[in-house]
Each structure stands twice: as structure tokens, then as C-alpha cells.
């Protein structure tokens, strides 16, 4: 059976460049901290990757800290970035990934005060609500807002949000979760003006188990993992040289083609939507979205059922985010769309289709056909909706 | 000491009391013991009256071997014992001394309990106990006899060989009857908490298990199926060989949902599942159906609802959990380690189609008349059974 993977926002296959780099790095098995030549060879792998990532986001190599995942980068930013005596306030969005939500919750339990900005129905952060929160809250030490929302693909105007924060609360750090935007849409830390920014390797063709946090020069973040003092003391633990080398290689390749890929993927998304929209009662969730993510609500269809039906036909998509689908408590279902003020019905019928430059036009045509067929089939069984 | 060796003694309960067909049960139990110990070194098992003795050719890893057998139904206890090739009184006394020195924290009160299965042995049990006890008192400090409530009980068994162990090292087994010794039953296995426990209890009474799971893609996911496969695998740990049939249920389910008033759908689905299970039982030569029903737990398990199952199957339906509270069921599920698998968040076909207001007092006559009005069901059932995926554990 032909497999058509359209769940790239969950994870992506390891790309050719990353494979080559990873295998080469396996031979450089020395410990980057070792003084001898083999240690040095391994360290070089890390240096090259650090430069590639810094280049891709217009940062300095010394501002890049490798972690074991995007989740860890987010945790490090939240737990290490929010601190007294700057302020007890943390401002975040209700549409954040669980790797932001849960460390924020942990800080709330330790006495920090958490404030949520509001979203407009198009998915964008309501800037007035950010202003209001910042002017009425106790001193805020950290603001964390995603760049591209992982379920809907909505792109936030981070530069504008940063400006508001720096005007009203100059001491607060601004963290952005850029896991879904890195190497997909332009991410320039100087233009955005952010202090902290998280990325993940496996969303762009790197290996799982590798991520990084950008920490602006002179910004102080406290470590959450202690040990041998690697990564300038911020993230101890022998570097995952293989994962880092692969991340460097895929970053280089993806960054070079970022504009080209953007246009191509935008075409795929449009093609898919055009092919399925005639089913009727289909609504796009979110506006000003990343071309890499399409979130649609298909009326009268349970996402998990459609997902199973598509899976049986070799088409793989996601209901909301894969990370949130194995939660035991289902009350969280559709939390992002609910935060946008959309109806429960719409939130509970939302599906995420996410694309990659690796997808072919042909694949999209076939997948859309199968999608249409499955929805029509399921809609026939009216009583089963 | 030379001429001694550490062995595993396995004691079994009820079946030792059986009559002429006892050997059949013993052999079933023996098979189960051999199956579970496979991969745990080079061993052989010999029968003594009411016991199996397992010996290893090299050093045995008892800490790994014991849990492999204490889960087998039919076994009442297991212990590591010292086996003496020579059962002269002098040898037994010497070995008893060595064993007591090693295992008894003195000062302590003690007693010696001898069992003489070898009636040729030239000494009665109580005489032997006396002689061994006396020898220990004469050669060890800090011992005092207490026959009623001793701190240390030294057990001596005189059989073809002699065996020495203490009451402290005995590990309890689960009791019950050997796997498969009671015949076979078909278990309706969902992904929930109750049905694996029902299967476990049925297996405890020696019922061999064939499990049936109803799979309704796309309404139930591959992960829901995977969960049931994992449950069946875990259940096989206790039940011996187990066969799982994954029966494709979508067509049947869609037809039923189409033709049944929503409040009655769960009862109709359950009756159809019983019918299919019975057909499977026929093929598997099984004599009973087993379900996880617990009276009053949900709408489809009220006494009225159970009554509305009448006539769906002719075979006896065993409901081992009928009178268990949920927390009692959960306790067993946790003990047998099916609980964590059952609570994985993937729905089975019943929960997905659950009506808002299911009927709690369905009338059998009405259910039967709806059933009668749905044509073509027999063919669908036949096809589902033919297309079932079979997984053997």
C-alpha cells in the first residue's frame, strides 16, 4: 500500500543530509570535552552545527545551547528564565504546547502568578489583551508565546508582541516557541527582538532527541540540569554529537531553500484544500497561517474515526496535535480552538494536515481524493456521527 | 556439603486429592511449569507424591525462577530446599544442623516437622523429628523447643530422597486448578478493566481461554486493538496457551446501529457478540462463554439487561465478576498487571457508540422482535468469523 504521510508537524523523516552527517559523526565518537584529538574532532561537529543554527536565525553561535529536545528547550526557557526578583508574573497564551503549559503550571504551584493573553477568533494574540495583562499584573519576569501554533499553524506577530512587552515591562524576558517555524518561515531573532527561542531537530528532518535554545547575549537563564558544565554551564551532559551534527546539516539545507520550500508547500496546502472544500461544511481554523499546517473542521465527522479510516488507506494525518492525543483526560481536546473562541462543535471536529517539501503534487492529489472518499463514506452513516 | 543440592519444590493443592485421573492434571501442571521455566537454565523435573521437584544441572537462579512458577494456577506453594541423596539419620542431622545455622537467627524457639512419605523408612515421623531436634539442641546454642508457636520451623521431608527447608522460605502460589484442566471457554475480551479479570478468574479454575475481540475500524483504532493484544498476552501468562480472535465487527455494527433504536443498541451489540462467541466456541470445542459483566455496573449490566441476553447463546455464560464491586475488580487487575494496559485511552466499539440515554430495563420480548426483524445477520456473522485474525500466545 502506498503511504502518504501528512503529519509533518508531529515529526518528519530523517532527511538525506542529516543521515550523512549523523553517520559521519558516529565515527567521531570522542567526547567533545576531551582534550585529545578525538575530542577535538567531535567538538568540531558541534561547532559546525552551532554555526549553522546561529546563521539560520541570525544569532551568534555563542547564543545557541543544545538540549535533548524542543520540550527541554521550552522547559529550560520557562523554568530557567522566569525568576525573582524581576517578578512573580508569567504571561503566556492558552494555546501553547504542553511543553510550555506544564512547566508554567509547575511554576504556578511554586508561587508564580500566571496570566493568559486572549486570542482573536482568527487565532492571533489579541494585542490589547497583552497590554491589559502587562499593565495590571504584578511585575512580570517572563512572557512566552509561540511563533507558529502547532495545531492550527497560526503565525503570531512576535515582533509586535515583543515591542509591547519591552515598552510596558522592559525587564521581562520574551520567549518564543519556534519549533513549528524554524527553517519553515523566516525566523530572525534580531527582527523579532526575542530573548529566548526554542527549536527542535526532528520537525525538520533531524533526529529525535535533539533541540536547542537561543539565549540572547547577556540574558541570564539558570540551568535546570546540573553536571559537567557543558554548553557554557547552561546544559550539562555530554553533547549528543550525532543528533547535533544531523540538526546542523538539515538546518543548513532547509535554511538555504526556505523561500523556495515556502512557496512550494503553500501550493500543496492550497491544492489539498481546493480538492476537499467541495465536500461542504468544511471550515479552515485560523488565519494568517503557516503553509506547512492546514487545520480544518469537517462537520459531522469525528476526527479519530476519519483518522483511522485514512490510516487504513495509507494516509496519515492528525487530530489536533499528536502530543495531546494520548492524554488520559480528554477535557483538553480542542483547547486551542476553544481559546480562539470557536464553538465546541468546531473544536471537536478539527483535523490537522501538515505538509513538507518532500510531499509531491501527486501525493497530495491522491491523499485529497482518499480524504474526500472517506468523509463521504462516513457522512453516509448519519446516525454514527 | 557433598551429596546435597539446592532444588525447587513445587507443591500443588486440590489436584493432589483427585482419584485415578490425577496424573492427567499433574501432567497439565507439569507442562505449564516446563513452559514457564523454559529459558531459565538447564533443568529437569521429577514427581514426588503431591510435589514436583525441579533440579538444575548448574547453579540455579532461584530469584528469577520462583516468580515464573508462583503465577501458575494449581500451585499452592514453592520453596527452595536442600536435597540429600542419602537419607540416613546421620546425614539428615548433619544437613539439618548446617541449614539451621544458615537460616535461623538465634536465639529462637523452634520445632522440627518431619513428613515421612517413604513408609519404608525405618523411623516414624515424630521419632525422626525428635532425633533431629535433639541433635540441633546439642550442637547449637540459642535454641529452645516450642511445638505450638515456634519462631523457626525446620521442615524435613523423607521421600525417595530427603529434603530440608524452613517454613519461612515458602512462597505462596495462586491455588486453583492447572491451566486448561477444566476444558475451554470463550472470553469476550474488550479493552476494559473487567474482562481480563474475568478471564483470569476463569483460568484460575482451570478453564483454557480463547478470547474474542470485536474490532470496528475505522471506529476503533489500531491502538485499541494493540491494547487488547497486549491484554491477551498478559492473560496468557496465567492461563497457559491462549488464542485471540480479532473479529471484524464494523459491518455488523453499522447494520445494528441502523436498525435499532439508540437506547437499545448496546444490548443488541452484546447479544450479537454472544452469538459470535458461541459460534467461535463451537469451532474451538469450548463449553462456556465468559464475560466481564458485573451486576449494576453500567446500564447494560443491570439484572434486566442481563436477563435480556437470554437466548442469545445456548452455552452457559460464566460471569466471574457478577457480584464484585468495581474496586475489588481493580485490585485484582492491578495485581495481575492488566490494569495499566486497560486504562490506555483508546475506545472500544461499545463506548464509541454509547447512546446518551441507554435503557436500563430492556424487555426481552422487544429485543427479540427487533432482532427478528433484522435480516441477513447470519451471513454477516459467518463472514466476520471467517475473516477473523487469529493470534496465538
Interface residues (C-beta under 8 A of the other chain):
Chain A: X304 X305 X306 X307 X308 X309 X310 X311 X312 X326 X327 X328 X330 X374 X378 X381 X383 X384
Chain B: X217 X218 X219 X220 X221 X222 X254 X257 X258 X262 X343 X345 X347 X352 X353
